[in-house]
């Protein structure tokens, strides 16, 4: 891995140089004013010369899941149109972990999904360390960290007046070298400053989650029936599917057909009553609690067996979006306690 340094002014110039060559998406603060007691939200938007001064890297992950860029809510898959190369700026560590799971699904088997593959090949990922955490973030206690260690092309470690730049891939190296005059060698003080920041944010995530401990045997714990537990957990669930749609590791979809035999797909969710229903109306998961248990089995047992890691990265979006205020951390604690 190569390491460089870029100051804030040169970073703005770097982004400006990419506009036109790529569709550049970067983070912007969601809304002008943040209500007292509420943490700011960030969202992706197309970067332009006009809004360049307003772009930020975000203190933590945005409200939009990264899968929206590669596996959108609804898309035409046959025939599919090739898109202009894109750069996504400000991607967080939990999102890169999400992509590892999506890659395993769409690219890891005998058949590679051509639509997803095309989008991944045409994308440069410029990630960034988190500099803070939301109250619902728990990456550090579920096999993650608030800073990227893999999966990016370029990563930015924010420091005073600039960034330590980590270059991991050939795509990232080519992009940096084509703008070589904007980058400088990183010095030990730069790296030391960024390491202190990483330790500080990691400690913050652990402090937020001091009451939640996650074991390494979740898969075995989830397998236990515990009908009363699942009934209790889901009694307030309205089965809206919001938690599934904001989760980047959920990839269930339906395929339909439009005019001229065009094929399209759109997101589906295992919490919907009709998800597993078959011809004749039979349903192997007819109750809400059975569907909810299946969700946890998928995240913490099946995916672990198939891919070698949990299908949850601690981003906390499901906690934020749930109208019933169901907190996955509390559910996992109850599962582990064999309640």
N, C-alpha and C positions, 0 to 999 in steps of 0.2 A: 504494500500500500504506500503510495506517495503522499506526502504531506506538504501543503503550501500555506500561504497566508494571503488574504486579500482585505484591504480596508473598505470601509463603508462606501466611499465615493466610487471606488473601482468596481465594487459589487453592483452598484446601480448602473454603471456603464456596461458591465458584463451582461446584465439583463436586457438592457437597451439593444445591445448587439444581437441578441437572439430573436427579438421581435421581428417578424417577417420571415425569418428562416424556419421558425417553429411556431406552433400554437403554444404559447407559454401561459401556464396556469400558476397563479401564486395565491397566497393567503391574504385576506383582508379581514378587518374586524367587522363582525356582523352587527349592524346598527350603529348609530352615532353615540347613543348614551347607554350606559350599563346601569340598571337599577341597583340601588344600594343593597349590599349583601349578596349580589349575584355575580358570578364570575363571567368574564367576557367570552363571547363565542367567536370563532373564526370560520371563514368559508372560502372556498376556492372561487376564483373568477379569472377570466381571460385578462392577461396583462397587456397594456398598451402604453404608448408614450405619454398619454394623458393621465393615466392613473398610477404611473410608476412610482410617484412619490408617496403614494398611500399603501404600497405593498409592505407586508411584514412577514416574518417567519412564524409568528405565533408562539405563545409560551408553551402550548400543549396542542394536542391533536385537534383538527377542525371537527365541525359537526357533521360534515359529509363523509361517508365511508369511501375509502380509496377504490373499492370495487366499482364505483360509479363510472370510473374512467375506462375500465377494461371489460366490465360485465354490467352494463347499465340497466336501469329498470325495465326498459323495453327497447329492443333493437332488431333490425332486420338481419337475418343470418344467411339468407339465400334468395338472390345473390347479395353479397355484402360489398359495400363500397370502401375502398382503401382510404384511410384518413391521412391528413397531413401530419408529419412527425411532430410530436409534442414534448414539452418539458413540463414536469410537475415539480414545483418548488415548495419546500416546507414540509415534505412528507416526514412523519414521525416514526419512531421505532416500532410502535404497535402496528402501524399500517404496513410496514415492511414485513412484519411477522404475518399479517393477514395475507399478503401477496404470496408468501411461501406456501400457505395452505391452498390458495386459489391455483397457484402454479402446479401443485401436486395433483389437484383435481383435473384441471383443464389440459395440462401438458405432460403429466407424469405417467400416463398409461400408454397402452398400445396405440390408441387413437388420440391425436392432438387436435383440440378445437381450433380451427383455422381463424375464426374471428378473434378469439382471445389472443391467439399467438401473434397475429398481425398487430394488434394493439400493443402488446408487450414489446415486440421488436422495434416498434416505432416510437417508443417512449424513453426519455431520459429522466431518471429519478434523482432529483437533488433533495436530499433529506436534510434534516436539521435536528440538533439536540433539543430536547425540551428544557426550558429554563424555569418552569414551574409545573404545577400539576393541578388538575381539577379534583374536587372532593370525591369524585367517583372513579378516579384512576387507581388501578392496582397492578400495573405491569410488573413492578419489582417483586411482588410476592407470588407471581405465577409464571416463573421461568423467563422473565423479561427484564428490561431496564428502560429508563426514560431517555436513552440515547442509542442510536443505531450502531450495530456491530457487523451487519451483513446486509445484503440485498440492495444496496444503493449503488448509483454510479458515482455520485459526488455527495459528500456529507459536509455540512457546515457546523462547526462548533462556535457559537457566538462568544466573543470576548469583547472587551472594551475597544471601541473604534473599528471593529472588523470581525473577521472569522478565521479560525483555523480550518483549512480545507483538506479533507481526506478524499483521495482519489482511488477508487476501488476497481473500476472496470475500464475496458478499452474505450467504450463510449465516453466515459467521463474524462479519460486521459486526452482523447481527441478534442473534446470541447474545451478543456483547459488550455491545451497547447495552441489551439486556434485563437485564443485570447491571451497568449502567454505574457504580454507586456503588463497585463493587469494584475498578475499574481507575483508574489515574492516568496522567497524561502521562509519557512516558519522557524522561529527561534525557540529555544527551550522555555523562555518565559511565557510565550504564547501558549505552548502546550500545557505547561504547568497551570496556567490560569484556567484553561478549559477543563482540565482534570478536576480542579477544585470545584468548579461549577457542577460537574457531573456528580461528584460525591454529594454535594449539597442537595441537589434535586432528588437523587436516589433516597437520601435520608428523609426528605419531605414525603415521598410516596410511602415509605415504610411507616412514618409517623401517622399519616392519614389512615393507614390500615393496621394500626397497632393491635386492634381487637380481632383481626382476621388472620388465621394461620391456615396455610394450605399444604396438605400432605401430598406425597408423591404416589399415592395409591387410590386416587379418586375413582379410577376406572372400576376397581373392585367394590368400592363403597356405593357407586351409582347402581350397580347391578342388583342390589338388594331390593325387594319389592316395595316395602314401606308405603303401602297404599294410603295410610292415614297422613303421612308426611306430605305426599303429593296433593292430597285433597286440601290440606291446610294451606299449603303454599299457593295453590291456584284458586283459592276461593274468591279472591278479588280480581283475578285475571279476566279481562273482557275479550280475550282472543283477537285483539286488533292486528297482531302481527308486526307491530312497530319495532319490537326488539329484534326481530329477524331481519327486517329490512335495513336497519342501521348497522347490522353486524356484517363486517366484510368477509367473515369466514362462512357465511351462509350462502350457498350457491344453488339452491333448489329453484327450478324454473319450469314453466309450461311452454310448449311449442304450439303455435297456431299458424293458420294460413290466411293470407289476404288475397286480393285480386291478382290475377296473372300468376298464380301459384307461388307467390312470394312467401317465404317462411319468416316468422318472427318469433322471438321468445320474450318472456317477461317473468319477473320474479314470482316465486311462490313461497309458501311458508308451511312448515310441518305442524304449526299450531292451528291451522285452519281445519275445520271438521271434514271437509271434502278432500283433503290432501291425499290420504291413503285409501280412499273409497274406491272399490273396484266394481266391475260389471255386476249388476244384480243388486247393488246397494250394500254389499258386505263391507265392513270396515274393521280392520284389525286393531285400530285405536279409536274406539267410538267415544271415549270420555275425555274430558279436558285434562284430567290428571295423567292419563296414559300418554296423551300427546306431549305433555310437558315433561314427563319422565323421559320420553324418547329424545327430546331436545337435549337434555343433560347427558343422556347415554351417548348421543352422537358427538357432543363436544368433548366429553372427557373419557370416553371409552373407545368407541368405534374409530374415531380419527386417530387416537393414540396408537391403536393397533395397526392401522393402515399406513399412517404417515410418520409415526414416531414422536408426535408432539400434540399437545392439547389444541383444540380449535377455539381457544379463547386466549386473547393476548392482554386482557386487563384494560382495554380502552374505556370501559364504563359507559359506552353509549346506550346500552340497553337499560341501564339504571336511570339515565336522564330521560329517556323517551317514554318510560312506562307510566301510564295514567294511574295504575294501581300501586305505584311506588314499590314494586317488587325489586329487591336488591339481590343480584346474583351472588354477591359475597356472603350474605346472610344465609342464602339457600345452601351454598357450598359448605359453610360452617356446620349447618345442621346435618348435611349428608355425612360429613366427616366424623361428626360426633355420634353417628349411628343412632340418631334420635328416632 
